[in-house]
Amino acid sequence: MTDPDRARALRRRHVHERQAVIFGILLAILAVAGVSAAAIYTGNLNVPFFARGFSSKPTPSVTRQPAPCPPQGALPVAANTIKVNVYNGANRAGLAASAAVALGQRGFTIGTTANATTQFVGSEQISFGVAGVAQAYTVAAHFKDPVLLLIARADPKDATVDVTLGSDFDTLVPTDQVGLDPNTPLVGQPGCVPVEQLAAQASAKPAATSTPTKS
């Protein structure tokens, strides 16, 4: 083999060696990328950058407005004099209907039973006008974690109570745990505000409106 032939052979060998090294590096990179992607997908590798990019939205929480305090010295109201509308604010068929039956069995007068126009994240929301504060506290005693919301009524003398059942609602408080004494004044929720202070901030319409359906 002549010197020119030998030189060409060496050059070809060097080219082949470089190509082999490059291909080897590429294969190694692809292998590492594949293993890393699989680890991230299965949760075995926590990468903050990707965690931020693919994290799910936080679960919305209930925003509690200050509840109005019951009028000083107000006593629990007789159940059969309280009109209660029950709304289904959760994606569970029959929720309002079953709760309305349970409230009716406890003596409350049931008005509308329907689906709420918006879903409620929480246990239950109790909405009422200025004239229905004592009635609302009486109804609230039958629920585990009620949010009391003062709203504006078209008729300021309307004492109707609206109950919107939320995604966390389970069942009414057992009757022996209601804890209402007809001769003992109602106690306001912690942090409650005099109803006069909240009246001006009340919404122009009830918080729970609905289209009557089997709920």
C-alpha positions as CSV (number, residue, x, y, z in Angstrom):
1,M,0.0,0.0,0.0
2,T,1.4,3.4,-1.0
3,D,1.6,6.3,1.3
4,P,-1.4,8.1,-0.2
5,D,-3.5,5.0,0.2
6,R,-2.4,4.6,3.8
7,A,-3.3,8.2,4.5
8,R,-6.7,7.8,3.0
9,A,-7.3,4.7,5.0
10,L,-6.3,6.4,8.2
11,R,-8.6,9.3,7.5
12,R,-11.5,7.0,6.8
13,R,-10.8,5.1,10.1
14,H,-10.7,8.4,12.0
15,V,-14.0,9.5,10.5
16,H,-15.6,6.2,11.4
17,E,-14.3,6.5,14.9
18,R,-15.6,10.0,15.3
19,Q,-19.0,9.0,13.9
20,A,-19.1,6.0,16.3
21,V,-18.3,8.3,19.3
22,I,-21.0,10.9,18.2
23,F,-23.6,8.2,17.7
24,G,-22.7,6.7,21.1
25,I,-23.1,10.1,22.9
26,L,-26.5,10.7,21.1
27,L,-27.8,7.3,22.2
28,A,-26.7,7.9,25.8
29,I,-28.4,11.3,25.8
30,L,-31.6,9.7,24.4
31,A,-31.5,6.9,27.0
32,V,-31.0,9.3,29.9
33,A,-33.8,11.6,28.6
34,G,-36.2,8.6,28.3
35,V,-35.4,7.3,31.8
36,S,-35.8,10.8,33.2
37,A,-39.1,11.4,31.4
38,A,-40.4,8.1,32.7
39,A,-39.4,8.9,36.3
40,I,-41.1,12.3,36.1
41,Y,-44.2,10.8,34.7
42,T,-44.5,8.2,37.4
43,G,-43.6,10.6,40.1
44,N,-40.3,9.0,41.1
45,L,-38.4,12.1,40.2
46,N,-39.4,15.5,41.5
47,V,-38.2,18.4,39.3
48,P,-39.5,21.8,40.5
49,F,-39.6,23.3,37.1
50,F,-41.8,20.6,35.7
51,A,-43.8,20.5,38.9
52,R,-44.7,24.1,38.4
53,G,-45.6,23.6,34.8
54,F,-47.9,20.6,35.3
55,S,-49.3,21.1,38.8
56,S,-53.1,21.0,39.1
57,K,-55.1,24.0,40.1
58,P,-55.6,24.4,43.9
59,T,-59.0,23.4,45.3
60,P,-61.1,26.4,45.9
61,S,-61.9,27.1,49.5
62,V,-64.9,28.6,51.2
63,T,-64.6,32.4,51.7
64,R,-66.4,33.2,54.9
65,Q,-67.9,36.6,55.3
66,P,-68.6,37.8,58.9
67,A,-71.9,36.5,60.0
68,P,-74.5,38.8,61.6
69,C,-75.1,38.4,65.3
70,P,-78.6,37.4,66.4
71,P,-80.5,40.2,68.0
72,Q,-79.7,40.6,71.6
73,G,-81.8,38.3,73.7
74,A,-83.3,36.6,70.7
75,L,-84.6,33.1,71.4
76,P,-84.8,30.1,69.0
77,V,-87.7,30.4,66.7
78,A,-90.4,27.6,66.5
79,A,-89.5,25.4,63.5
80,N,-93.1,25.3,62.2
81,T,-93.0,29.1,61.8
82,I,-89.8,29.1,59.6
83,K,-90.0,28.7,55.9
84,V,-86.9,27.0,54.4
85,N,-85.9,26.8,50.8
86,V,-83.4,24.0,50.1
87,Y,-81.0,24.1,47.1
88,N,-78.7,21.5,45.8
89,G,-75.3,23.2,45.3
90,A,-73.4,20.0,44.8
91,N,-73.2,17.6,41.8
92,R,-75.2,14.9,43.7
93,A,-78.7,13.9,42.5
94,G,-81.5,14.1,45.1
95,L,-79.4,16.0,47.7
96,A,-81.8,18.8,48.3
97,A,-84.9,16.6,48.2
98,S,-83.6,14.3,50.9
99,A,-82.4,17.1,53.1
100,A,-85.8,18.9,52.7
101,V,-87.6,15.7,53.8
102,A,-85.3,15.5,56.9
103,L,-85.9,19.2,57.7
104,G,-89.7,18.7,57.2
105,Q,-89.6,15.8,59.7
106,R,-88.1,18.2,62.2
107,G,-91.0,20.6,61.8
108,F,-89.7,23.2,59.4
109,T,-92.0,24.4,56.6
110,I,-90.4,23.6,53.3
111,G,-90.8,26.0,50.4
112,T,-88.8,25.5,47.3
113,T,-86.6,22.5,46.7
114,A,-84.4,22.9,43.6
115,N,-80.9,23.0,42.1
116,A,-78.8,26.0,42.8
117,T,-77.6,28.0,39.8
118,T,-74.0,27.7,41.1
119,Q,-72.2,25.0,43.0
120,F,-71.1,25.6,46.6
121,V,-67.7,24.4,47.9
122,G,-68.2,23.7,51.5
123,S,-70.8,22.1,53.8
124,E,-73.8,24.4,53.6
125,Q,-74.6,28.0,53.1
126,I,-77.6,29.6,54.9
127,S,-78.8,32.8,53.4
128,F,-81.4,35.1,54.9
129,G,-82.6,38.7,55.1
130,V,-82.5,41.2,58.0
131,A,-85.8,39.9,59.3
132,G,-84.6,36.3,59.3
133,V,-81.5,36.3,61.5
134,A,-83.0,34.5,64.5
135,Q,-84.7,32.0,62.0
136,A,-81.3,31.4,60.3
137,Y,-79.5,30.7,63.6
138,T,-82.3,28.3,64.5
139,V,-81.9,26.4,61.1
140,A,-78.1,26.6,61.3
141,A,-78.1,24.6,64.6
142,H,-79.2,21.6,62.5
143,F,-76.1,21.7,60.3
144,K,-72.5,20.8,61.0
145,D,-70.5,23.7,59.5
146,P,-72.9,26.4,58.1
147,V,-71.8,29.6,56.5
148,L,-74.3,32.3,57.4
149,L,-74.8,34.9,54.7
150,L,-76.9,38.0,55.0
151,I,-78.6,39.0,51.8
152,A,-81.1,41.6,50.7
153,R,-84.7,40.5,50.3
154,A,-87.2,42.3,48.1
155,D,-89.5,42.3,51.1
156,P,-87.5,43.5,54.2
157,K,-90.0,41.6,56.4
158,D,-89.3,38.3,54.6
159,A,-87.9,35.9,57.2
160,T,-87.4,33.0,54.8
161,V,-84.2,31.0,55.1
162,D,-82.4,29.6,52.1
163,V,-80.2,26.5,52.6
164,T,-77.7,25.7,49.8
165,L,-76.1,22.3,50.3
166,G,-72.5,22.1,49.2
167,S,-70.0,19.4,48.1
168,D,-69.0,18.6,51.7
169,F,-72.6,18.2,53.0
170,D,-73.3,14.8,54.5
171,T,-76.3,14.8,56.8
172,L,-78.1,16.9,59.4
173,V,-76.8,17.1,62.9
174,P,-78.6,14.4,65.0
175,T,-81.6,15.9,66.8
176,D,-80.1,15.2,70.3
177,Q,-77.0,17.3,69.3
178,V,-78.9,20.4,68.0
179,G,-78.4,22.1,71.3
180,L,-81.2,24.7,71.1
181,D,-83.0,25.6,74.3
182,P,-86.3,27.5,73.6
183,N,-85.6,29.5,76.8
184,T,-82.0,30.3,76.1
185,P,-81.0,33.2,73.9
186,L,-79.2,32.4,70.6
187,V,-75.4,32.7,70.6
188,G,-73.7,34.3,67.6
189,Q,-71.0,32.7,65.6
190,P,-67.4,33.7,66.5
191,G,-66.5,37.0,65.0
192,C,-70.2,37.9,64.2
193,V,-71.0,41.5,63.4
194,P,-74.2,43.5,64.4
195,V,-76.7,43.0,61.6
196,E,-77.0,46.7,61.0
197,Q,-73.4,46.9,59.9
198,L,-73.8,44.1,57.4
199,A,-77.2,45.2,56.0
200,A,-75.8,47.9,53.8
201,Q,-73.4,45.4,52.2
202,A,-76.0,42.7,51.5
203,S,-76.4,41.6,47.9
204,A,-79.2,43.0,45.8
205,K,-80.7,39.6,45.3
206,P,-80.6,36.2,47.1
207,A,-77.4,34.2,46.8
208,A,-79.2,31.0,45.8
209,T,-81.5,31.3,42.8
210,S,-82.7,28.3,40.9
211,T,-84.8,26.6,38.3
212,P,-87.2,24.2,40.2
213,T,-86.2,20.6,39.3
214,K,-86.1,17.3,41.0
215,S,-83.0,17.9,43.2
